[in-house]
Amino acid sequence: MLCSRGLGGLRARAAPLRPGRAGLGGLGAGIRARGVSTSWSPVGAAFNVKPQGRRLDLFGERRGLFGVPELSSPEGFRIAQENALRKTDLLVERARCTPPGPQTVLIFDELSDSLCRVADLADFVKIAHPEPAFREAAEEACRSIGTVVEKLNTNVELYQSLQKLLADEKLMDSLDPETRRVAELFMFDFEISGIHLDKEKRKRAVDLNVKILDLSSTFLMGTNFPTKIEKHLLPAHIHHNFVFTGDHVIIDGLHAEAPDPLVREAAYKIFLYPNADQLKCLEELLSSRDLLAKLVGYSTYSHRALQGTIAKNPETVMEFLEKLSDKLSERTIKDFEMIRGMKMKLNPQNSELMPWDPPYYSGVIRAERYNIEPSLYCPFFSLGACMEGLNILFNKLLGISLYAEQPAKGEVWCEDVRKLAVVHESEGLLGYVYCDFFQRADKPHQDCHFTIRGGRLKEDGDYQLPVVVLMLNLPHSSRNLPTLLTPGMMENLFHEMGHAMHSMLGRTRYQHVTGTRCPTDFAEVPSILMEYFANDYRVVNQFARHYQTGQSLPKNMVSRLCESKKVCAAADMQLQVFYATLDQIYHGKHPLRKSTTDILKETQEKFYGLPYVPNTAWQLRFSHLVGYGAKYYSYLMSRAVASMVWKECFLQDPFNRAAGERYRREMLAHGGGKEPMLMVQVVSPFSPTPHLPVARTGQRKPREHSTPLGPAVPARQPLSVLTTPALRSLAERAGCSAKAFLQESVLF
């Protein structure tokens, strides 16, 4: 998953976090690979051994989180925040006084960068730092900076400084395409924040945005909050499956893989039991988003959220989802029949298929048919081996190597966080990846990518190197046993590293569009593409070695693993269609015609097929409603696009250097600085969608509304428009992606 947050007109586009300048995370340090006396390469060895304790250093300087000096203590967030706000005031004044031109865009981008350094870093720290004081200080910084940003998004003088540039057609035509696009993106963000409204309504928009930030934070915390019940309410013979505290049982998840059907049923019904406060929070969040959308001129929040994406509008999204559902329906029915048959075989007394059944029984079917018990594979997928595999792949495709570095004192938030330098064979250091891979108390159970600092060309000519965090939840190594990954964990690692490489290789002039700061339905393409590499024997054979013997993973085991992915693939994708459709309805026309739970029931039965369970409210655990509100469909559309790129570029040879360089040059390097479908068409010119009509940057049409701030600024045309044939092609590609994922990506 790609974690995301928004900062309004100065928002980080599609991914969070970025800190400061000099020496962030040791940027000035030399590249040092940790030497370990094993058969692994240095980067592999660094992840297959426990971190060595730092030598006692009583007098060494504490550098602060990510090398930011102020963040050596929680109080540093206040200092960093005050510094950012002082710089903000200076930059706003510069923007107001600077004649319109390319310098205007540079000032806006520097303004965005200075705020995001604090807000986005804090956005990560507030959920990941093990110390409550740090989390609380980061939470306050997020809220404070977020409030300032929303006020800037409705700052008339700031808006008018950009308006003068966009209103000068001759001047706009003189700008390079990336600068022109970024200027229009900043203007677009002003518009969706309500800059065209009168003073009173602009204030109302700011208040709504701040309220939405608060509600989002509250709802997100509630999605992971465990449910506590008295232990006498559960049958005694299943007590050992759960955690106890006094006379209560703690249910912290769905236990979907538990063999005992009663454990799965109990966990499902208890964990998803409606919580009145969480329900109220969701209703307020959806209502506030709708009010904001209507206030700034959109019929629904979904229409507002989808501006600038590949899909463009909710009508296109729903058409895509409906076509995809039609493509899947016949195979989904067959999958459910197969799962029902396995349940009847193992549990003939209760063979009705329920929502808590598919994950477990589909796993049983895979194991029975293909003998893919994870314990057989884990010894070949040590974390070190997988990291070595990524290093080999990136080196062959892109000329990039990963080097493990020793963090400075205070630079990381937990001693088991690893730091990687990403180095190109001729270009040198590209950036840093902090690997927060291991389980710990209070750590979110999500695999995520966070942008800590985006790349940009600074005024002095140097390039601000990107810094990111990858967060996984892997088991710790022991004295005699390295961390061993299941095939699913290995695939997730490749997926998240796809986001990291997108951030590392984005070489845009502006941080506003660097790396993963691009439309959400395009941001998942590089990460999903990495899943194809993770499931290709030619790639897996390069690194999958037994951690003790060095034996390579047998080819037939990889074949069985990939074949097993066909099992219930349609039902799995149908579930994603249900989630995406529910997301669209929640963010569609308001007031909602039914309660969120009634809508869940209706949508589940129509778009998934398994019965709704009374007195459950799964939507209250749907954390993606915050970061991917109205955009959850992005995973499905991105999978369709990734399938095209794989087929055209890497199917014949996953290590093709020319294809890798083309992929980097035409897609990864641009981040959000170029129209997504233009990038796709260049990388995959023989895909089914080369004829998509795309409005190129600079082609604009007049706004329909009047503005109290002066002459109306021409607004951009839709960044992309999917024609019906193109939409059908994407749905076809997504619908057969389970098949394509196997038949197109794996050669034996």
N, C-alpha and C positions, 0 to 999 in steps of 0.2 A: 504494500500500500504506500501512496505518496501522501504524506501529511501536508495540509495546506491551511493557510490563513489569509485574510484579506486586510489590506491597509488603505482602502478607499482609493482616492485619486493618486496617492503615493504608495499604493499597495504593492506588496510582494506578490507577483503573479504566479499563483499555483503552487508555491512551496515556501516554507518559512525560513527564518533566521539568518542573521549575518552580523558579526562583530567588526572590530576595529582594525586598525591600520597596522602600524609597524609591529613586527614580531608577533602577529596574531598566531598563536599556536606554534611559535618558534619559526616563523617564516624566514628569518635570516640565518637559521642554522644550516649547517651542511647536511648532506644526505648520509645517514648512517644506517647500515643494515646490521641488525643484532645477530651476532654469530652464535650458533648453537651446534654442538657436536652431534648431529644426527644425520641421517641420509636425506633429510628434507632440505629444500632450498631455504635460504634465510627467512623469507616471508612465510613459508610453510611451517618452519620450526617455531617462529614467533607465536603462532597460534596453536601449536601442539604442546606447548609447555606452559606451566603457570607463570605469571609475571614475576620476575625477580624483584625482591624487595629492594627499595632504594637504600643506598648506603646512608648511614646516619649523617645528617647534615643539619647541625644546629644553627649555622649562621648563613646558610644559603638563602638567596632571595626567593620569596614566594611570588610567582608571576601572576597568579589569578587564573580563573577559568578561561580556557582557550588563549592563554597568554595575555589577556586584558588585565593590566595592573590593578584597576579599580575593583575587579571582581575576586579579590583574595578573601573577601568577607561579604556577607549578605548586604551590609550597609553600602557596598560599592554600587549596587544597582541605583540607589538614589543619586550618587555622584555621577554615574554614567548618564543617567536620565537628565540631570540638570545640565551637563555638558552638551548633550544632544539638543536640548531645547534652546540653549544659548546660540548654538550654531544655526539652529533652525531660524531664529529671529534674524540673524545676519543674512542667511540665504534668501529668505522671503524679501528682505529689503533689496538685495542684489537683483532678484528677479523683477521687482517693481521698477527698478531704475535702469535696467539693461535694455538697450534697443532690441527689437525683435530680430532674431537670427538663430543660428545653430547654438550660440552660447546660452540661449534661453533654455533649450532642451538639456544642456549639460548641467545648468543650475538646478533644474527640476530633478534630474537624476541624482545629483549630489545630495539634495534635500531628502529625497527618498532613501538614499543609502544611509545617511546619518541617523535617521529615525529607525530604520530597519535594523541597524547594527545592535541597537538596544532592544527594541521590541521583539525581534525575531529570536535573538539569543535568549531573551527572557522567556519566550514562548516555549522553547525547549527545556530550559532549566526548571520551569514551574511544574513540569510533569515528570522529569527524569532525575532530578537531583535527590539523593537519599536523605538530605538534611532538611527538615521542615522549615527552618529559618530561611534557607536559600529559596525554597519553593514559594514561600509567602512573599518574600521580597520581589521575586521575579513576577509573581502574579500581580502585585501592585504596579510594577513597572509596565507590564503589558497593558493594564487598564489605563494607566495614566497616558502612555504614549498613544494608545489607540484613540483615546478621547481627543488628544491634540490633532492627530491625523484627520479624524472626521471633521474637526473644525477647519483645518486647512483645506479640506475638500470642498468647503463652501465659502472659502475666503475670496471675496469679490476681486480684490486687487491682484491676488495671485492668479486668479482665473483670467483677468483681463490682460495680464502680461503674456499669457499663452495665446489668448484670443487674437491679439494683434499679429502674432506670427501666422496663425492658421488663416486669418482673413486676408493675408497678402499672398495671392495666388502665385505671383512671380517669384517671391521669396521661397515659398513652399516648393516650387518646382526646382529651385536651385539646390535644395537639400539632397543629400544622398538618401537612398531608399530606407535604410535603417533609422536614420534620424527622423525622417518624415513619419515613419510608422510609429516611433516612440512618441513623437509629439501628438499624434492623433490618439494614441492609447491613453496618454495623460488627459487629453481633452475628453475622451470618452468616459474616463473615470470621474471627471468632474461632473459630467452630465448625469450619470446614473446616481450620483450623490445628491443631485437636486440643486446644482448651481444656478439653474434657470428660474428658480422659485423666488418669491419675495422674501424679505428678511425673516418674517415670522415663520414661514414654512421651511426656510433653510434651517432655522434653529430646531424646528420640529424634526427634521431629517437627521440632524446631529444627535438629538436626544434618542431617536429610534435606533440609530446605529449603535450608540453606547449601550442601550438596553439590550439589543440583540447580542452584543459581545458578552454581556453579563449572563444572559439566559443561555447562550451557547456554552459558556464555561460551566455553568451549573448543570446543564443537561448532560454534558460530556462526562462529568464526574459521576453522575447518577447511572450512566450506562454500565459502569464497571462496579458499582457498589454491590457487595454481596448481600444476600438475603439471609436473615437469621430466624430460625423457628425453634420451638421447643422440641427437644429430642423425642419425647414420647409420641409426637405426631408421626414419626417415621417408624416403619417396622424395624425391630431390633436387628434383624439379620443383615440389614444393609447399612447400619451405622458406620461400619469401618471404612466405607467409601468416602466419608466426608470428614471435615475438620470440626472438632468440638471446642466450645468455650463454655465452661460451666455446664448448665443444663440445656444449652442450646446447640443446634447444629448450624454450621455456616455453609451455605450453598453459594459458591463463587463462580459457577459456570454451568454449562449444559451437560457435561460428562457424556458427550455424544459418542465416545468410543468405548464406553463401559459395556462389558459383555452381558451384565445382568439387565434385562429389560426393565425391571422395576426401578433400578437406579437411574436409568435414562429418563423414564417417565416422571419419576419424582423430581429430578433435577429440572426437567423442562417445565413442569407445572409450578414449581416453587420459584425458580429463578425468574420466570417470566410472569409471575403473579403481579397484577397491576399495583403500582405504587402511586397514591393520590398526588403526592407532591411532584413526582416526576411527570405524571400525566399533565398536571397543570402547567408545568414548565414547558413541555412540548407544545401544548396548545397556545401558550403565550408567545413562544418562539415563532411558530408558524403564522400566528395572527400578526405579530409585529413585522415579520418579513413582508407579509402581504400589504400591510399599511404603508410600509416604506416604498414598496414597488409602485403602489397606486399614487402615492404622494409625488414621486418623481416622474410619473407619466407612463407607467407600464400597466397592462391589464392584470398581470400576475407576477409573482416573484420569479417564477420559472422563465418568463419572457425576459426579465431583467438579467437573471443569472446566465442565460445562454447566449447573450450578445457577445460576439467575438469568438465563439467556439466553432468547431467544425460543423456541428449540427445546426447552429444558428438560432433555432427556436423550438419550443416544446412540441409543436405540431410535427416537425421533422423527427424529433426523438420518439414520439409515440408511434409514428408510422414505422420507424425503424424497429421498435420493440415489437409491434404487432406482426410485422413481416417475419421477424426473427422467431417469434413464438409459433407462427404458422409453420416455419421450416422445421422447428424442433418437435412439434406436437406428436407426430406419429412415433418418432424414436423415443420421446419421453414416456409415452404410454407403454412401450415395450420395456423400457428400463424399470418402470414401476411394477410391471408384471413380473419381471425377473427378481426384483427385490422382494416382492410379496411372496414369490415362490420360495425364496431362501428363508424368509421368516416362518412360513408354514412348515418348512422342513425342520427348523430348529425349535419352533414354538407353536405346534399345531393347535394348542388350546386357545390361542389368541393371535389369529393370522391377519387381523385388520391392520393395514399399513397406516402408521401415524407419523407425524412430522419428526418425531425423535428417532425414527427407524433408519432412514436412508444412509446417513453417514456410517453407521455400524455395519449394516448388512451389505452395503456395497463393498465395504472393506473385506468382509468375510468372503464375498464372491471373488474378489480380486485375489485374495490369498489362496483360495481353494483352486481356482482355475490356473493361476500362474505361479503359485508358490513364491510369493513376494513378501513373505514375513519380513518386516523391517529389520529384525535382529540379524538376518542374513546379509543385509546390505550395509548396515551401519559401520562395521569394521573397515569397509572400503571408503567410507566417506568421513574420515576424520576432518575436523575443521581445518587443520593445516593442509591436508590434501586438497580440499575444496578451494582454499585460498591460493594454493599453488596452481590449481587449474585455472582460476581466474587470471592469475598472473601470466600464465602461458598463453591463454586466449587473447588477452589484451596486447601482449607483446607481438604475437603473430599478426593480429588484425590491424593494430594501430601503432606499433612501435613503442608501447607504453610498459613500464615496469612499476611494481609496487615495492616499496621499501619500508620496513618497520623501523620506527624511530622511538627513542626513549622520551616520553613527555617530561617537561620540566616540573618542578615542584609546584603543586597547586593548579596545574594546567588542566587536569582531568578531574572528574567528580567522583570517580570510583577507581580503585587501583587496578581492576581488571580491564579497563578501557585501553584498547590498543590504538596507536596512532600510525597511519600510513602516509608516506609521501608518494605522490603520483608523479612519475618522472618520464618525460618523452626522450627518445634516443637522441634527438637533435635540438629540440626546443627547451629542454631542461625541465625544471620543476613546474608542474601545472597546478598543484594545489594539495590540500590535505583532506584525508578521510579519517574521522575518529570512529572507531568500531566499538560500540557499546553492545556487545553480543550476548552477555550472560544474565541469567535470571538473578533477581534480588527482590527483597521485600519491597512492596509498594511501587514496583516498576510496572508500567502499563503492559498488558499482555497483547501487544501489537508489534508487528514488524513494520518499521517506518524509516523514511528518509527525511532528514531535516537539512535545509540549507542554512548554515550558520553565517556564511558571508558569500554574497554573490560576486562574480567577477565583473570588472569594468575597467575601462581605460581611464586612468587618472590624469589630472591636468599636467602633472610633471612628466607625462609620457610613460610612466611605469604602468604595468598591468596589476590591478588588485586581484590577487590569487583567490580562487574560491575555496571555501572550507565547508565541509558537510559532516553530519553525523549519520551513521547507520545504526539503527536500534533493532536488535533481535532478542529472542528469549530462549537461548540455548542452555543446556545443562553445563555445569562446570566440569572441568577436567579434574582428575584425581592424581595421586602420586604415580600410579602405574597405568593410568588410562586417560588418553586425550579425550577431548570432547568429540563424540561421535554423532553424526547427523543422520536422520532418516532421509530417504529420497525426497520427501516433501520439504524438509528443512533445507536441504541442499538447493532445491529449486527456488525456495524463498530467498536464500542468500544471493543467488544469481539475479533474481528479480530486483532486489534492493540495490545491488551493485550496478544494475543498469541505470537506476536513477542517479547514483553517484557519478558514473561516467558521463551522463548527460550534463551534470553540473561541472565536472572537471573540464570537459571539452567544449563547453559553450564559451566562445571567445567573442562575445558581443562588446560593443563600445559602451553599452549602458547596462547597469545591473538590473534595471527595471524589467529587462527581457532576457536575463542570462539563464542558461541551463533550463531547469524545470519551470522557470517563470514563463509559462506559455499556456495556451488554452488547455483546460483540464482533460478534454477528450483526446488531446495529442500527447500530454505529459506522460501517459502510461505506455506509449508505444515503445520507447527504448527498453523499459523494464520488462514488458511482456515479450519483446523480441529475445531478451536474454533467456527466457524460459525455453525457447527453441534450442538454443545452444546447450542448455543444461540437459536436454533430452535427446541429444544426438550422440550416437556411440563414438563417432570420430573425435568428438570433444571429450566425452567422459573417459575414453580410453587413455587420454593424456595424463589424467591425474588420479583416477579411482584406484588406489592401491591399499592393500591391507596394512593397517597401522603397525602390525607386528612382523609379518613375513615379507612385505613388499610386493606380494602377488597382485597382479592386475585383476580388476573385476572382470569375470568371464563374460564374453560377448553374449552368450545365451541368457545370462542374468539381466543384462541391459535390455535385450530383446523382450524378455518376459515383462520387465518393468514397464516398457513403453507400450506393449500390447495391453497391459492391464489398465492403462489410462483410457482405453476405449470403454471400459465398463462404466455404465451409468453416467457417461459424459454429458449426454443430452439432458438428463434429469438435473445434473449439477448446474448446467447453463440455464435451464428453465427456472431454477431457483433464483439465479441472478436477474433474469428478466422480471420475475415477480418483485424483487427488491427495487429494481430500477423503475418499474411502473408505479409502485407504491410511492416512491420518492417524487415522481412527477405529479401524482394526484394530490399529495400533501401540499405541494408548492404550486398547485393550479388555482382554479377559481375559488374564491372565498366569499362569504363564509362556506365552509365545507358542508356538503349536503347531509353528512352523517358524522358520527363521532369517529375519531381516528381509529378506534378499535373496530367499529363496524366496517370502516373502509378496508382495514387490514383483512378482516374475515372475507369480505366480498372479493377483494383483489387476489387473495391467496387461492380461493377456490376457482377463480377464473384463469389466473396466469400460472398457477403451480399445480393444482389438482388434488393436493392432500387436504383433509378436513382441518378447519380451524378448531383449536382446542379451547373450550369455554373457560373463562376466567384467566386467560393469558393475554399479555399485551407485548408481543415481541418488539413492536415499534419503540418501546421505551428503552430497549437495549441497542437500538440501531444508531450507533455512534456516528456513522457516516452522514447522518442527517445534518451534522454540524459542518464538517469540512467539505462535504460533497453535496450540500443541499441543492437539489434540482439537477445534479450532475453525476449521480451514481451510474447512469448508463455509460459513463466514460470508459469503464473497464471493457465493456462489450464492444464498443465502437473501436477502441484502441486495439483490441485483439484482432479485429478485422483488418485494420491497417497494418499491424505488425505481421500478420500472415502474408500480406502482399509483399512487404519488404523482404521477409525471409525467402519467399519463393523466388523473387527476382534477383536477390543479391547473394544469398548464402546457402541455398539449397544444394547446389552442385559442389561447393567447397566452403565449409564453415570457417576456413582459415585464409580465405582469399584476401590478400593484402590490398589489392586494388579496389575490391568491393568495400573493404573496411575503410579505406581512405575516402572513398566516394561517399559512404554513409556518414562519416564524420564531417566532411566538407559541405555536403549538401543538406544535412539534417541536424546533427548534434551541435555543430558550431554556431548555428543561428539562434538557438534557444527559442524565445518567442518573438525574435526580431524579424521574422519572415512569416508570411501566411502559411499555415500548416499544410494545406493541400498542395500548394506550390512545391513545398519540400518533398512531399510524398511522390508527386508526379515526376520530379527530377530523379529521385532515388529509384522509383519503381515505374519507369515509363511505360511498361507493357502491362500494368495493372488494369483491372476492369474499369478504372475511373479517370482515364487521361483527359476526358472531355469535360470535366467539371468546370462550369463557368465560375471564375473567381474574380471578385472585385479587387483589383490591385491597389496598393496603397497610393493615396493621392486622388483617387476617384471618389468624389463625395457628392452628396445631394443636400439641398437645403433642409434645415430642420422645419418641422411642421408647427412648432410652438413659438410663441414670441418670448422674449426675455427682457427683464427689466434692466439688464446689465449692458445693453448696447445692441448693435447689429447682430443678427443671428449668425452664428458660426456654422459653415457647412459641416454637416456630419458625415461620417464615413458610410459608405454602402456596407451591406453585410460582408463580413470578412470572407465568407464562403457560402455558397448556396448549393445544396445537394439536389440534383435533379432526380426525378423518379427512377430512371435507369441506374444512376449512380447509387441511390439509396438501396435499390434492389440488389445491386452488386455487393454493397457492404453487408447487407443482411445475409445474402447468400454466403459470403466469405465467413461471417461470424457464425452462421448456423452450421457450417460444415467445419468450423475451426477445430472441433474435437477430432474430426477425421483428418483434417489437414495437418493438425498439430502432430499427428502420428505418421501419416502416410507421406507427407511432404518433408518433414523435418528429420526423419530417421532413415538412414540408408544402411543396409546390412550386407 
